[in-house]
Amino acid sequence: MRFFVSSRTAVPYRRLVAVVERLSLDFRVERWGRWPPSAVADRLGPAAVLLERLVTRDGYTLQEAMAIALPDQALLNARAWNREAAIAEVLAQRASTLLALGRTADAEADVTEARRRLPAISDAAFRSRVDVAVLTAEADLMLPRNPRAAVSAATKAIEIVRQRRDRLRMAQLNLRLAQANIVWGRLPEAQVALNEGIRSFDEERASLNDEGRISTLDESWQLFDTAVLLALRSGDEARAFALSESARSRTLVEAKGNRPRTLAAVQEVMQPGEALIALRQFDTELAIWVIKRDGTEIVRCALTRLDAARLVARRQDEIRHEALTPDASADPFNQIIRPISRQLPGVSKLVVVPDHV
């Protein structure tokens, strides 16, 4: 300090202030972290603080943050109560969420801990239920790198669930079994799993009387997507069309009031000069059906589901804001009509059947 007092310039003082400021910042980081919660989040409690941190610091969307925050809070409660079954089940469920967000290492750690805690569950029935959740997470984790292990995990889970006669769970697990067999290259086995899954799914839908419960079946709709893609790969256009039409009936009213038409039945009622364009959107591509009285062609385009949703959103924004230069208007034509232009000579009437994007 004597040096600073005797100095004739302000430079040493500025250096001292900088050192003190850095020490103060280090103290704050050590005490409260680099992202201290806002007053509102702090007042609402630990769950709000976690949710805010995931959105503002880690960059997750609100939906993704909620998918992480809710299991985290449930896990804290389960650990506080020392409930082994609850801890293992939440860990398995959180692992699937983390895996969907690309956090493979964290998902693997959760699955490992959940598997380690299983023997500590004394009740056999509850242990069996948690085992299904762990096997499901293991199948998801092993699918891209070890499809044989994913098939084994899904098969074990199916055997457990079959004894409980849980049709919805059977559908979900058969979807995983089919996906693992496809990655493994066993297409006939994948087809068997898809048929079993779709049968269980249809039986579950037929038993429902409450429209609100249909939203819980969203994951199982992927059975139809996977089956359609498999049929297209094998060149079975009639089966692919039938499965695609079945998947369009997303509500109970549609499912119980309408019977999907076959490809031959659609072609039979069409007139010369007419063409039906049926769209089927998958996660990674778009299938465009060009159906005419004298034949059918299928064109597959590299348009992902996310890109399709963005395309539709851009066009909706232009309509809503009454844009003077609607640039997005050309996108549907370029993505849907232009790829099939060679199939349209002589067509005077065009009918487009959209998909659920």
Order of alpha helices (4+ residues) and beta strands (2+ residues): alpha-alpha-alpha-alpha-alpha-alpha-alpha-alpha-alpha-alpha-alpha-alpha-alpha-alpha-alpha-beta-beta-beta-alpha-beta
